[in-house]
Amino acid sequence: MPTFADHVIASLKASGVRRLYGLPGDSLNGLTDAIRRDGEVDWVHVRHEESAAFAAAAEAGLTGDLTVCVGSCGPGNLHLINGLFDAQRSRVPVLAIAAQIPGSEIGSGYFQETRPQELFADCSVYAEVVTSPEHGPRVLEMAMRAAVERRGVAVVVVPGEIFLGKTGRDLAPTVVRPARTVVRPDDADLREAAALLNDGQRVTILAGAGAAGAHDDLVRLAETLKAPVVHALRGKEYVEYDNPYDVGMTGLLGFASGYKAIEEADTLLMLGTDFPYRQFYPQGAKVIQLDIRGEQIGRRTHVDLPLVGSVRDTLPALLPLLTVKSGRKHLDEALAHYARTRKSLDALAVNDRERTPIHPQFVARTLDRLADRDAVFTVDVGSPVVWAARYLTFNGHRRLLGSFNHGTMACALPHAVGAQAAYPGRQVVSLSGDGGLTMLLGELFTLRQNRLPAKIVVFNNGSLNFVELEMKAAGIVNYATELDNPQLAEVAAAVGLWARRVERPGDLEDALKGAFAHDGPALVEVMTARQELSVPPAVTVEQAKGFTLYAIRTILSGRGEELLDLVTTNVARRILH
C-alpha cells in the first residue's frame, strides 16, 4: 500500500512535474525517500530554500506549468517565503510543500514549531494543513488545482510522520492540468470600447505581460488605430519585437519617448498591465483598461471603461469593430521621438576610448549582441534591470525573468538555476549585481553540484548602486551602500566555475565568448562605473531638488571627489556624444 509521499510523487509526475527544488531535512525524509525510490523525478539540491522558491518560480514563468519547491519544518520552510512572494506576485503556478513538526506536538512550543499555513497566507492562493494520510490526497489536489487555475502559490503543510503514513487504499494519482478557457468582455462592452477608440485622435497603447500570445493582433491593432505602443517592463519580451509601432518603455526604468507617447494621448488603451507608477499616467485622457483580473482595474489611474478578459481572446473580437484611421501625426511624432531617444541611449553603450571603469550600458549591449537567439536572461533588481530594460533586445524566442513585481534583491542567480534546470540545453544568462550575487553566493555551489551550465555576468560597481541613486534623488548623501568585495571571479574559480575578471572594455568580448563557449557554469566579473546614472524619462521637481541637495550636502561632507566622478561619468560623456 503506498504512503502519502508515494501518492504525492505519483500525482506530481502525472501532472507533468519533473523536478522538485529544495534541501533535505528530517521532517522531509518520507518525501525525499519516495523521490529516491521513484527514480524519475529529479531532486534539484539548492543551498538555500529561498533559492528553491526562486528557481521554481523561474521554471513556472518559462513553461507556464506547475512547479514545486520544498522546505523542511520551521526554519527550512520559512526560508521559502521571499521566493514565494516573488512567485505569487509574478502570478506563476508554484506548489510549496512545507513540512511540519510531528502533528501530536503542534501547539506545545515544540522544537522548530511555526505555523506555516498562517505565515504563508499573504503570499499564496491556498494554504492548508494535512491532518492525516487519508486527508492528504484531497488537500494536495485542491492545492494543485488552485495553483494552476489561479496562477499563484499553493502551500501544503505536512507533519513529517504523515509522509510515511499509508493512504488507506490504492489511489490513482491525481492529475491536474489547466483548463482551457476563453475570456473576453461581452459584445456591448466591446462596442463601447470600439466607439471610444474610433473617436480618439491620439490613441496610445500601453501593453504588459498580459499581452503574451497576442503579438500579431496587437500589431494589427496599432496599425488600425495608428497608435504608438508603449510596453511595461514585463511586457518587453512579448511586445517590442517585430513591432514597428513600439516606442519603448515608460516609468522609472523607461525612455523619454514612452513617457511622451502616453503623456500626449487623448485615449489610453491599457492591455494586460498593472503598471504601478501613477505619476506616469496621462492627465485628462480617456482610459480603457483590459485585464483578466477585474480587481486590478482602476488601481493606478481613473478608468472610463473597464474590460475583463484576456488580451489574446479579446483583440480578435475587438478588431472588426474598429475603423481604420488615416491620420498618423500622433504616431509619427512618437516614432520620431523614439528614434531620437534610442540613438541617444545607444550612443552611451560604446567602448568609451578604453576608459575605466567600464560603462554598464556597454556591457549590456555587448552581452545582447553575443547571446544566443533563444537565450534566457535573468536580471537582478537594481541597476542590472535598468540596463537589461534599455539594451537587451527580444525576438519572440528570447525570454526575460526577474522580480519585476516583488522587487527583491538576489533573484537573478536562483532564477538562472530554475531556468537552466528546466532547459538544460538552452543558454541561460544571469545579469547579477555584486550585491545580489553575494547575498545568495551559495547558489554558485548549486550550479556546480547540479552541473547547470548557466552563465553569470556580474556588474561589480562596489555598491548597492540603485539604492545610491534613490538616495541622490532624495537629497541624501550616500551612506552604508559601499560593498567591500573580494575578487568575485576568484571566488567563483575556487568554487569550480570557469571565471574571468574584466577591468578593460577591450577584454569584455573575449571573456563573454569564453564563458558562452564553456560547457559548464561560468562567471564573468565586470568592473563597472559606480557613478553611472540611470535617469528616468521625466524628472519631478522634487527629484531635481533632491539632486541639488545631494550635491550640496556631499560637498559639505568633504566628499567633493564623489561629485566630480559623477559629473565625469555622466555629464561630460553625454556632452561628447
N, C-alpha and C positions, 0 to 999 in steps of 0.2 A: 504494500500500500504506500503511495507516495507521501512524502512530507509536504508541508505547506511550501517550503523552499523549493522543492521539486516543481510544484504547481506554478510558482512564480516564474521560474526559469522557462518552463514549457510554454506558459502563456506569453511571456515576452518574446520568445522565439517565434511563436505562431503569429504574433502581431508585427513581426518584422524587425524587432530589436536584435542587433548583432553584437553589442558590446555594452558593458557597464563600466562606469568610471568611479573609482573610489580608493579607499585604503581599507585593509582588513582590520578587524578588531574582534575581541572575544564574543561580543553580542551579535556579530555577523557570521560566526563560524558556520552555522547551519546553511546560510545562503552561499557563502564562498565555497563550501564543500559541495553544494549542489552544482555550482558552476564547474568545479573541477571534474565532477563525475559526468556531467553532461558533455563537456569537451567541444562544444560547437559555439558557445557564446564566449567572446573574449572578455577578459578582465584587464582593463587599462589601469595600471597601478600608477597613480599620481603621488606627489609628495605632500599635498595639502588638499583637504576636502573642498576648499573654496575653488581650487583649480578643477576639481571633478565637476562641479556645477557649471563653471565657465565652459569647460570642454563639451559637456552635454548640450549646453545652450548653443554652442557653435555648430555642432553636428545637426541639431534640430533646425537651426537657422538656414543651413545649407540645403538640407534634404527635405524639410517640411515634415519629417516623420518623428514619431515618438522616440525619445532618447531617455537614458536612465543614469542617474548618479546615486551614490550610496554613501551613508555615513554611519559609523558605529554610535553607540549610545552616548549621551551627554555631549562632551566637547567635540566628539567626532562629527555628529550631525550639525552641531551649532556652527561649525566651520563652513558648512554649505551655504549659509544664509546670504552672504553677499552675492555669490554667483546665482543663487535662486532669485534674488531680487532682479538681477540683470536679465535672467531668462523670462521672468514674469513681465517685466516692463518692455521686453523685446517681443513679447507675445509668441513664444515658441513652445511646442509641447514637450515638457520635461516631467518625468516621473522621478521623484526623490524618495528613496527607501531609507527611512530614518529608524535605525534600531533603537530599542528602549531597554532600560534595566528590567530585571525579572518582574513580571506582572504582579506577583504577590508582594513586592516591595514598594510599589508605586504609592506615593503619599507618605512614606516613612522617613523622608530625608536621606534616602539610601545613597551610597557612593555613586557619583556621576548622575544623579537624578535631575532631570529637567522635564519640561512639558512641551515637547516639540509641536504638538498639534496646536498649541496656543502661540508659540514663538513664531511659527511659520504662517500664521493666519494672514498676515499682511502681504505676504509675497506668494500667495497660492490661490488657485480657484477651488481647491478641495484639499482638506487636511483631516484625516481621521485615524483613530487608533484601532488596530486589530485586537480583539479581546480573546480570540480562540482560534485554533487551526480551522475549525469549521466555518467560522465567521470570515476568515481571511479572504477566500476567493471572491466573495461578493464585494468586499471593500476594494480589493485590487481591481476588479472590473469597473466599478464606479469611478475609481481614481483615474484609470487609464482612459476611460471614456471622457471624463471631464477635461483632462489634459489635451486630448486630441480635438474635441469639438469646441472647447472654449479657447484653445491655443494659449495655454498657460501652464503653470506649475501645479502638479498634484502631489501631495505628500501622504505616504502611507507609513504610519508609525507602528513598528512591530517589536514587542518584547522578544528578547533573544531566544527564549525557550520555545516560542511559537513557531519559529522557522523549522524546528526539529519535530514538531508535533504532526501526527497523522491527520489528514483531512477527513477521515471517517468513511470515505467512499472513493471509488475510482472516478475522478473528474476529468472530463475532456478539457484541454487547455482553453483558456479564454482567448478569443480572437477579437481584437478591437482595431478597426480600420476607420478612417474618417468617412463620414457620409458625404455624398456628392449633392450639392445644393445649388440652386440658382437664386440669388438675392438681388432684387432691384426695386426701385420705387415704383409706385403704381402709375398708370398712364396719365392720370390728371396731374400728378406732380411733375412728370416728365414734360408734359405740355407747358406747364408754368415755367419750368426751368428753361425750356427752349425759347419761350417768349422773352424772358429776361435777357438771355444771351443774344437773341436776334436783335433786340433793341439796343444792346450795348455798343458804344462806339469805340471803346478802348478796353477790350476784354483781355485779361491776363489769367493764365492758368498756373496754379501752384500745386504741384504733384509730389506725393510722398511715396512711402513704401507700399501703400495700398494700391499703387498703380502696377504692381508686379503682374505680369501676364497680360497687360493691356497696352503694350508699347505701340503696336501698329495702329490701333484705334485712337490712341492718344495723339499720335502724329496726324492722323486724318482729322481729328477734332481741331487741332491747332491750325491746320490748313483751311478748314471750313470757316473758322472764326477769325482767321488772320490774327491769331493770339500768340504772343510770346509765352514760352513755358519756363517757369522758374521751378527748380527742384529743391526739395528739402534734402538734408544730408542722407537720410535713409532711403530716399528715392533715387539717389545718384546712379546707382548701378542699373536701375530699371528705366530711367527716363532720358539721360543725356545722350546715349549713343545713337548714331544714325538718326538724329533728330535735328533738322535744320531750323527748328523753332526754339531750341533750348538757348536760354540766355544766362545760365549759371544759377548759383545759389543766392539766397539772401540769409539774413541772420548774422550772428556773431562771427561765424566762420566764412561768411559768404562774400559775394562780389558786389561792387557798386552797381553793375548792370542788373543783377537780380533784384536788388533793392529798388532801383529806379523803375523797373517794369511793373512792380506792384504798386509803388507809390503813385504812379501816374495813371493807374487803371480806374475806369469808372465802373467796371464789373469784374469781380474776382471770383473765379471758379476754383474751389479747393477740392482736390481729388485724393482721397485716401491719405490725408495728412492731419496730424495734430500738432503742427508746428507751434512751439510753445511761446515764442518771444513776441509779446503783444505790441512792443514798440515798432515792430517791422511790418505791421498791417496798415493798409491804406485808411485814410480818413474820408468819410463821405461816399465810399464806393458801395454799390450793391454787392452782397456776398452770398454765394451759393456754396454750401458745403455738403459733399457726398462722403459718407463714411459707413463702413459695415457695422460700426458700433454707434448706435444713435446717442448714447450717453455722452459721447465726445463732442457732439456738435454744439457750437456756440461757447466752448470753454475759453477760447482765446480772443475772439472778436465777435462783434454783433453779426448775426446771420439772418439774412432776409428770407432765405428758402432752405430749410433743412431737408436733406435727402438721405434715406437709409438704404444702403445696398453696396455691393462690391463694384469697384471701378470696371473690372473685367466684364461683369454681367450688364452693367448699366449703359456703358458707352454705345454698344451696338443698338440699343433701343432708343438712345437719345439722338444719335447722328442723323437718322432720316427726318427728324423734326426740325432740323436747323436749316437756315437759309445761308447759302454760301456768300460770304462777304467779299466785296471787291476792294474796299479801302484798306490800304496797307500802312498808313502813316505811323500808327502806334507800333505795329510790328517792326517796320523798317528802322524806326528810331531806336527801338530796343535792341535789334540785332546789331546796328552800328555801334551802339554803346558797348555791347558785349564784345565786339571785335576790338575796340579800343582797350577795354578792361583786360581782355585776355592777352593782348600784346604787352601791356604794362606788367602783368603778372609773369609772363614768360621771360621778359627781359631781366627779371630778378633771378631766374632759375638757370644761371650760367656759371661757369668757372670764372670767377672774378679775378683774372690775371694771377692765378695760383695763390691768392691771398688766403690766409688762415686766421681764425678758424673757418671751417667750411660753412657756406650758407646752406641751411637746411632745404631751401627750395631746390637747389642744385642736386641734392641727394635724392629728393623725391622724384624729380624729373628723370634723373638717370636710372633710378630704380624702375620707373614706369616704362622707360624705353627698353630695358633689358629683360624684364619679366615676361613669362610665358603668356600666350594669348588667352589661356584659361586659368591664369593664376588666381589663387585666393589670397586676398590681402586682409590681415587683421591689424587693427591700429589701437594704440593706447590713447586714453583720454589725456588731453593736454596738447602740447604743440604738435606731436605727430599727427593727430587727427586734422589739424589745420592744413598741414602740408599734403596729407592724403586727399582732403576735400578739394584742394586747389590744383593739384598736379597729377594725381592718378587719373588715367582715362579708362573708360569701360566700353565694352563692345558686344554685350549680350552674353558673353561667356565668362568673363572675369567676375569675381564676387568680392564683396566688401563686408567685413564683420567688425563690430566694435560695440562698446557700451554707450550707444548713442542716446538712449533714454535715461538709463540709470546713472551714467556718467561716472563710473568708478575707475580708479587707477588700476593698473596691473592686469588688465584684461587681455592684452594682445598675445602674450606668450601662451596662457592656458587656452585661449580661443584657437591658437595655432595647433595645440595638442589635439583638440577635438576635430578640427578641420582635417588634419593630416591622418588621424586615425580613421576617419570616415572615407577619405580619398587618398590611400597610400601612394598612388602613382601620380598624383597631381602636385604641381608646385604650390607650396604654401609659404607666404612671406609675412613675417611679423614686423610691423613698424613700431618698435618699442622705444619708450623714453627710458633714460637711465634710472629715473625714479620708479617707473612701473616695473622694469625688469628686475631691479634689486629687491622690490617688495615681495616678489614670488620667484626669487632666484632658483629655488629648489626645483622648479619645473624644467630647468636645463637637464637635471638628472632624469626627469621623466622622459625627455626626448631620447636620451641615451639608452635608458633601460628598455624602452618600448621600440627602439630603432625607428624613430619617426624622423624623416629627413627634412623637417621644417627649417627654413632659413630665417634667422633673426637679424634684423638690421637695427642697431641701437643708435638713436640720436643722442649722443652724450654731450650735453652742454653744461654739466656740473651743477644743475639746479632743477628745482621744481619750476619749470620755465613759465607755464601758463599761470601759475599762482603769482609769479612775479609780475606778469602782465596785468593781472587783476589788481594787484597792489598799486601799480603805477596809475591805472585808471581811476583808482580811489584816492589818489594823492598820498599814498603811504610809502615810506622808504622801505625798500626790500629788506626783509628780516626773516631769519630762520628758514631760508629756502635753498641755501647752498648745500650741495651734495659732495662730500669728500669721497670720491670713488677711487677704488683701485683700477688698474687696467683691466677692464671687463673682458677684453679678448683673452688675456692671460687666464682669467678665472674660467672662461669657457673652455680654453685649451686644457686646463687642469681637470675639468670635468670629463673631457674626452671628445669635445666637439672640434671640428675644423674651425679655425678662428683667425681673423686678421683685424688689426687696428689701422685705421686710415686717418692720417693727420693732414695730408695734402690733397687738394682736389684732383690732381692728375693721377693719383693712385686709386681713386674710387672705382672706376670702371673695371679694372683688373681684379680688384678684391671681390666685387659683386659677381663677376663672371666666374671666378674661382669658387665662390660659395654655391652658385647655381649649378656648376658642373659637378660638385662633390655629391657622392651618392648617399651621404648621411646627413645628420644635423650639422648646421654651420652657423656661425655668428660673425657679423661684420660690425665692428665698433667704429663709428664715425664721429670725430671730434667736431661738433657744430657750434655755431656762434650763439653765445648765451644771450646777447642783446638784440637778436633779430625780433622785430615787432611784427605781429600778425594783426594788422589794423582792420577793424570791422568796416563794412561798406558805408556806415553812417555813424559819425561820432556825435554823441549828445553833448549839450552844453556842460552837463555835469562831468562827463568824461574829459572834456577839454580842460575844465577847471582842475580836475584830478591830476592830469599830466603836468599842469603848470605847478600845482602844489608839490607833486612828487619831485620835480626838478629843483624847486627852491629848497625843499627840505633835504634833498640828497646833497646839495652843495653845502648847506649849513651844517650837515652832519660830518663834513670833512671827506666826502666820497665823490668829489667832483670828477675823478677819473672814470667813474662808472658812467656818468652822464656823457662824458666825451666819447667813450666807447659806444654808447647808444647812438650818438649822432653820427659817428664814423660808420657804424654798421648799417645804418638805415638811411639817414637824410642824404649824406654825401653820395652814396652809391645810387640812390634814386635820381639825384640831380644829373649824375654822369650818364645814366641810361635814359 
